[in-house]
Amino acid sequence: MANNIFLTRDGKLDAVDLPAFTSLVQRLTNKQSKVLLHIHGGLVNQAAGQAAAQRLGGPAPDGFGLGPDWEQIYVVWRTGPLETLKTNWPDLFNNDRIYNAVLKKLIAFVSNKLGIPGVEGRSAFSAHGLTATEIAARLQDRSGGDPFADVNVSIERDTPTGRGPSVTAQTDNALAAEFTLTLQLDTEFSAAVDDIAATLTFDPAQGRSLAPRGNPNRGRAAFDRLDLDIKTDLTTAMPAEPAARSLLTAVEVGKFLIKHAVAIVIRIIRRFRGKRDHGFYPTVVEELAREMYGDLIGATIWGMMKTDASDHFAKDGFGTALVAALAAAPPPRFAVSAHSAGAIFASAMLKAMVGVPNAPRARVAFLAPAVRVDFFADAIKQGAASVERFRMFTMRDELEHQDPVLGPGTGFIYPCSLLYLVSGLFEEAKDDAFPDAPLLGMQRFLSADPAWLTDPDQVDAVQKSTAFLTAPDHSTVYAVSNGGPGRSTAATSHGAFDDDPKTLESVATFFNEAAP
């Protein structure tokens, strides 16, 4: 059978692909073919999505290697290029003075607030000598992954559940006052503030800045990297007349940015106190990016992508048309594979199949799924009857911590996997930040009692999802595993699950296994 590659945008099939879809519907009606539906991950551009579809639709070991009795459907939903993230974040780390100044001060300040359990009077700071020189050296070291991995070991030591250190007993106001003074006295931060002040007080008529210090060109680049809300607030505070902008001094710009930096410190400490941290350095980076650079890193793109997944199952969406076609001519075997954010699409499909007469039951394989646990729990609450068998392939937690999202050798920017980044930075709940959002593919939410989750709805979602994953005919395969046919994977990075030969062989075996 032919491989069908369909391009969508905003949940709708491209007009150029309508004839091909009509032809597919006719074949499904006339022939009793097995059907595979594959949905790629998020942050994938069209070219990468098409290339992956062509590869997966081919022979093993690079593809699923399915036989001619399968009709294969690959949805390329343009979810935003990962290249944007890979370009913007290194530029931010390497060239932005505000980012670097605040990052270094956060590392020093927070490490001094995290006590090593059972060692009275000691802290990660005193134990590891995190001076300004040491911090700078660690951040410049390109030889390994997490530059502060040893601090992680220390703050977790002697904690029976391994869920974080003791934290200094200070009020939010006390923390705010202390960190404010820390930044006010920091020369690197002050110099970066001078650059932004020089930009905001630049007078085009005179061709110069009205500020006494700072580089307006460097300041413009730093200003442009900031989140839109911060830029809007800063420019709103500026007088309309260029001459009057000199009143917007570096002191005032500094106060404004310190306010945001203080919010970062308070959230970091709260996450450690609530045992919702992702380790020392990842948590610091996540909260810095969220407060000041989330737009640049990709949080907005992720939210748009989730909306796009659901849009496929609106009344006029491609997913709705596909479900209707499958229900009109139910195939003898319907298999769904979904990688990363593709699991959001697949979960939305399970909900959409509820109540559709003759909709086929699906054999579902999730590969490192980036779907929120509560969204998945809602999907299976409504659509569990649509799932014949379910198998998840994902990484063990220790591998998630060693899989830098930007690729090997970039752990000094952010040392963890895409799932950790999504959980720590991209997710929201009721328009508020939702740090440490439970994701289905993260072992940390599924391997132990989730009592450290404080929201009863999230606890319930984790428990329901765990019960589903451990039900008869359902299973989870953690990388790296050699569990025999259908239960093996050698993937050691988030992006490897849809091209690791052992994983692809296991998924194909799972899809071809006889019905229970």
N, C-alpha and C positions, 0 to 999 in steps of 0.2 A: 504494500500500500504506500501511497505518497505521504511525505511529511508535509503537514500544513502549518505554515508560519503566518500568523495573523498579527498585524500591527494595530494597536489601539492608542487612542489619546482621549483623556478625560472620560474613560470608560466606554467609548464608542469605537466601533471598527472603522478603520480607514476606508473611504469610499472605493479606493482602488482594489481592496480585498473582498468586496461584496460578491463578485462573481465566484471567487474561489470558495467562499463560505457557502454559497448556494449549491455549488457542486458537491461540497462535503456533505451537506444535508441530504442531497439526493443519494449519495453513496451509502450513507448510514441507513437510509430507508430501504435500499435495494439489496444490501449485503449485510450479513451478520458478522461484522468485524469487531474485534476487541478495540477498545479506545483508550489511548493514553492522553491525558492532559497534563502538560508541564508548564509551571509558572516560575519564571526566573526571579532572582532577588531584587532588592531595591537598589537605587542609585546606579542603575545600569543604563547606558545609553543604547540607542537603536542598533548601532553597528555591533556592539558587544552582544546584545541580546540575540540578534540574528545569527551571529557566528556560533554562539553557544547552542542555539536551536539546531543548526545544521550539523554540528558535531554530535550532539546527544541523539539525534535521529539516525545516526550512522552506526556502523558496526562497533563491537567491543574491540579493544578496551577503552577507546576514547568516547564511545557512545553507549547507549543502553543495549544496543545489539538486539532489539526486538525483531521478531520474524515478520514475514509478509502478511500474517493474519492480524496485524495491528494497524489501526489508523491512528497516526500520531498527530497531536495538536499542540502547537507551541504558541503561547501568547507573548508577544513582545510589547509590554506596556512601558512606555517611555517614562521612567520614574526619576530621571535626573541623574546627571553624570557624577560618578564617584571621582572623576578627574578634578572636579571643582574642589572637593574636600582635600584631595591630595596636593593641589596647588596652593590653596589658601592657607592651610594650617602651617606648612613649613615656612611660608613667607611670613606669617605672623610670628612664629617662633624665632626665626632668624633675623628679622628686620624691624620688629615693632618694639620701641623702647618702653612704652607703657606696659605692654604685655609682659615683657621680661622683668621690668622693675617690680610689678605687682606680684608676678609668679615667685620670684626669689624671696620677697618679703613674706608671702603667704607660707612658703615652705619653712622658713626659719621660725615664724611666729607659731604656726600650727604644731610643728614638731615639738615645740617647747611646752605645748598644752596637753600632749598625749603622754600620760604616764605609763610606764611598763608595769603591768599588773604584778603585784607581789614584791615590787622593789621600791620601797618607800623612799621618796625624795628624789628618785631618778626619773628621767624622761628620755624620749627618743633623742631629743636635742643634746642633752648632756652625755648620753651614751655614745652618740655617733659624732659629736663635735661638728654639728651643722652650722659652721660659721659661714659668713658671706663667701669667703674664699673656697671653702669646701663645696658649697652649693653650686657656685659657678663652675667649678671643676667637674662636678658630677653631670651638670647639664650639658657640658661640652664634650663629655665622653661618648664616643659613638661605637664603642666596642661591644655593648651588650643590649639588654632590653630595658627593664625598669631601672633607672639610675638610683632609685631609693628602695630597692627590693629588700635590703638588709634592715631598713627601718620597719618595713612591713613585718618581717620576722620577729623583731623585738616587740612591737606593739601587740602582736598576737600571742606571744609567748605567755604561758601560765594562764591563759584564758581557756577554761575547760571546753567551751563550745566553739572557740576560735572565731568569735564574732566581735572582735574589736577591743580596744584598750580602755583603761580608765581615762577619764578626761578631767581636766582641772575644774574645780568648782568655782566658776565665776559667772556673774550675771551677764546678760547680753550688753547692758550698758557699760559694765566694766571692761568687757572685751572690746567694745567699740572705742572706748576712750583710749585704751592701751594701743590698739592697732592704728588709730588715727595719729597718735604721737609718733609711732614707728615710721609711718609714711611721711609725715611732715619733716622728719629729720633725715630722710633718705635723699642723698644727692642725686642718685640715678633717677628716682621718681620725679624729683623737682626739675631736672633737666628735660625729661620727657614732657612734663606739663608745660614748660616754657615753649617747647616746639608747638604744641597745640594752641597755646595762647597766641603765639606769633601768627599762626594760620587764621585764627578767628578775628584777629585785629588787623589783618592785612588790608591796606588801602590801595585798590587798583589804580586810582588816580595818581597817587604818589609813587606807585611801584615798589612799595616797601611796607613792612609791618610797623604798626604803631607801638608794639610791645618792645621793651628795651632789650629782651634776650630771646633766644630761640631761633630755630631754623624753620621758616614757614613751609618750605617744600617738604621737609621731613615730617613736619606737623600735619600737613595735608594728608599724607599717606596714612599716618596713624589715626587721624580723625575719620577718614573714609572707612577704616577697618572696624570701627566701633559699631555696635548695634544701632539700628535706626532710631529706637526710642531715646537712646543716649544722645545721639547726634541732634535729634529734634529738640530735646530739652536744652541742649547747649546753645543751639542757634536761636531758639526762642528767647533765651535770656539776653541775647545781643541787642544793643540799640540799633536802630535802622541806619543812622548816619555813621559813615566810616570814622569820622573824627571822634564820635562819642564811644566808639568801640574800645578805645584805649582804656575805658573804665573797666572793661572785662579783663582784669589783671590775671596773672598766673596764679595768684593766691586764690582767686575766686574759682578758676578752672580746677585748681587742685582740690579745693573743698568739695566741688561737685563730684570729681572722680573718686575722692576718698570715701564719699558717702556710698558709692557703689562697691568699693573695695571692702568696706566694713560689712556690707550686706553679705559679701562672699564669705568672710571669716565666720560670721554668725551661722550661716547655713552649713559650712563645713563642720563646725563644732557640733551643731545639732545632729548632723548625720552620724557622727561618731558616737554621740550619746545615745542615739536611737538605734544603733547597730545597723545603720543603712549605708555605711560607707562601702567603697569598692577598693579598699586599701589606701595607703597614705597618699602617694603621688597621684594615682588616678582620680581620687576624690577632689584633691586640690585643683587639678586641671579641669575637671568637669564643671566645678562651680565657677571657676574663673571664666571659662568659655560661656557658660550659661548666662552669667550676668552681663558680660561686656562684649562677647563675640559670637553668640549663638547663631545669628543670621549668617555670619561668614563661614562657620563650621558646617552648617547644614540642617539645623533644627527645623527651620521653616520648610525646607524641601521635604523632610520626613513627614511632617504633618500633611502637606499637600499630597504626598504619595499614598498615605493611608486613606485619604478622602477618595483618591482616584481608584483604589482597590474596591471600595464600596460602590462607587459610581458605575462599575461594570454590571452591577446587579440592580440598577434602577430600571424603570419600566422600559426605557429605550436603550439599555446597556447591552454590550456584547455578551456578557456573562449570562444575562437573562435569556437572550436568543439561543445561546449554546445549550443551556439547561433545557429549554423547550425542545430543541432538536433532539437531544438525547432521550427525553421523555417520550417523544413521538415515535422513536425507534430504539428502544432500550438495547444496548449492546450486551453480549454475553459476559463481558468483563469490562468494567470501567475502572481505570487506575488513574490516580492523581499524584503527581510528584510536585513538591513546592519547596524552593530553596529560599532561606532567609525571609525577606519581606513577602515573598510569594505565598507564605503561609497565611498572611493577612487576607490575601485574595482568596485562597482556598477555604479559609474559615468563613468568609463572607458567602462563598458559594454553598457551603453546607447549610447555612441559614436560609439561603434563597431556595434551596431544593425542598424545604419543608412545605408540605401541602401541594406540591406539584404532582399530579397523578402520573404514575408509572415512571417517576424519576428513578434512575438506576442507583443501586447501592455502590459505593465507591470503596476501592482498596487504596488507602492513602499512605504516602510516604512523605514525611516532613524532613527536610535537610537543614540542620542548624536554624530552626524557625525563629524569626524575630517577631512573632505575633505576641501581643500582650496576653497574659494568662487569663485576665478577666474577659477579654474579647473571645478567646478560645473557649472558655468555660460556658459563656453564653451561647456560642455556636453549637457546642455538643449538647447543651441542655435542650436546645431546640432540634438539632439535627443529628443526634447520635444514631438514630435509626437509619440514617443515610450512609453510615460507615460500616462496611462489611468487616474490614480488618484495618489496623492502623499500626504503623511502625515509624519511629523517630530515630534519626541518626544525628548525633550532635557531639560536641566536645565535653570532656571532663573539665571541671572548673579550673584545674591547674593549667590546662592548655589554653583556656580562655584568657588567663592572665598573662600568657606568654605569646600572644598573637597580636602584635601591634597592628592597629587598623590601617595604618598607612603603608604597611609592608615591612619586611625584615630590615632591621637596623634603624628603625624609627621610634624605638621605645622611649627615647628621651623626649619625644613630643607627647605621645600617649602610648602606654605600653600594653593596653588590653585590646580585646577583640571588638568587632562591630557590635556584637550583642551587648557588651558592657557599655559601650559608648551610647547606644540607643537607650539602654536602661538608665544610665546615669545622667544623660543630657537631653535626649530628644523627646521624651514622653511628657505629656501633660495630663492633668485630671481636672476637669471643670475650669479650664483656662489657667490653671495654676501649675507651676513646676511640679513634676512627679519624679524626684530622684529615686534611684533604685527601684524603678518600676519592674515588677515581676514579668519576665519573658519566658515563654514556654521552653525555649532551647537552652536555658541556663540551668545547669545542674544545681546551683546554689539554692534555687527555689523549689527543687523537687526531691532532694535527697535527704531531707531532714524535716523535723517538725517546724512548720512555718510560724511558730508562736511569736517570733520576734517581729513579724508583721503586725502592726497595731490596728490597721483598718479591718474590721470584721468582714467586709465584703471581699477584700483581697485574700484574707485567710480562707474564706469559703471557696473562692475561685481556685486557689492553689490546691485545696483539698479535693475539690471536684475534678480538677485536671489530673491530679496524681492518681485518683481512683480510676479515671478513664484509661490512663496510660498503663496501668497494671491489671486491667481487666483481661479476661480470656481473649485470645487472638490479637491482643495489642501488646506492644513491647517497645523498649528503648534500647538503642545500641550506642554506647559511649565510645568515642574515639580515644585511644586507638584500641580496637578489639579484633580478635580473630576467633569469632564464634561460629565459624562454619558457614555453609551456604545461606545467604540471605541475612546474615547477622554479623558481618565483618565490615570494618572500615579502617583505612589507614590515613584518613584526613587529619592533618595537624594544624590547619588554619581554617578560618570561617569560609573563605572563598574556595577551599579545596573540595568541598563536598559534592559539587556538581562536575568535577573533573577527575576525582580520585578513582582509578580503575576498580579498586576493591569495593568502594562504596557503590559505584554504578552497577557492578556485577550483583551486589547484594540487593539493590533496588529492583533490578530486572528479575532476579530470582524470586523475590517477594511477589512481584506482579504476576509471575507465571505459575506460582505454586497452586496446587489444586485447592479448591474451596474446602474449608473445614467441614 
